[in-house]
Amino acid sequence: MTVSSAAPAPTHAAGATSPGESGIGKAEIGDFTPHMVTLRWTEDDGWTVPRLGPHENLSVSPATAALNYGQSIIEGLKAHRQPDGSFALFRPRDHARRFRSSARRLAMPELPDDLFVDALDRLVEANTDVVPDRPGHSLYLRPYMFASEANVVPRPAREYTVVVISFLIGSYFGDSSDGVSAWVCRDYARAFPGGTGSAKTPGNYAPTMPAQLAAGRAGCQQVVWLDAVERRWVEEMGSANLFFVRGSGDDVTVVTPPLNGNFLPGITRDSVIAVATELGYRVREEPVALDEWREACVSGLITETFGCGTAAVVTAVGRVRDGDREWAVGDGATGPVTSAVKERLLAHHRGLIPDVHGWRHSTTTGARR
């Protein structure tokens, strides 16, 4: 094997208090939990069973294929505390299917859904004691797979490692009712037809960082990505899917760009479509041009815009900057449709309403310890 455990890694984010310092205690936002799960695949033997162990460093060969050729994928999902004190994963099998889809795109072995969910269960069950019972707190799980064979030949690896770590997360953009500011990127494209935009792979994220820095210099928090061909159509914001609210009151239509292979098929996106329908809103999947977005905001036709994702949940966009042009969305604050969709989705997360969609997967505390 080319991957081995090494000295323990820090179990908390910089500036935070480690949940394990006193042997007991609760984690704070950003803290990594003290456990992780690993499993491996080899060409000869297939998959091992998930193994729960301490959160610690990995030791890899400098010739590791993932470091040389980028064969790696990630996922991200949450476990939420339920009214009875237990925890439930939100749509883990949908995340498992997307993990397999990403693996196929990068010629990596597909982790069976049952093994994926088993690994998540083990990690949640081992870490529930460090998660405080506070509103807005949840456990974020990060499964990832990388080519762990020592190999510098550009071919699919013959050995892969899956690791699942977790950390405590709260409100991604804070509790302010103000919408985030978004900067339209004209210089770069995040993805292109036939590329890897619909796969959740680290290689899609690193090239976006110059744009994120440029957005910050422009006084904005997020980046709006346009299509790579015409640079006309709005595709996504940062790593969030976008929704546009046309109209107000009883005459509301919620619009989101259709999936086209250029951006991630968000699990939260799919959930928002269902939740908006539950709330009685009309929902359409149709292209939205950047100029249309601006003109409709100025005229008042588009009253709200929000992004959604596992980490951000549902977050309003209050202001958009495109070069020298800038416009507000509504009054710049979180609007009533955005608020209603967010609260309904959070109710699904927290088990406050019936699970009519079968989205919640309960874990059994104490098993497999």
Secondary structure, DSSP 8 states (H G I E B T S, - for coil): --EEE-S---SS-TTS--TTTTSS----TT-B-SEEEEEEEETTTEE---EEEE---EEE-TTBHHHHH--EEE--EEEEE-TTS-EEEESHHHHHHHHHHHHHHTT-----HHHHHHHHHHHHHHHGGGS---TT-EEEEEEEEEE-SB--SSS--SEEEEEEEEEEE--TT-S-SB-EEEEE--S--S--TTSSTTS--GGGTGGGHHHHHHHHHTT-SEEEEE-TTTS-BEEEETTBEEEEEEEETTEEEEEE----SSS---HHHHHHHHHHHHTT-EEEE---BHHHHHHHHHHTSEEEEEEEETTTEEEEEEEEEETTEEEESTTSB--HHHHHHHHHHHHHHTT-S--TT--EEE--TTTT-
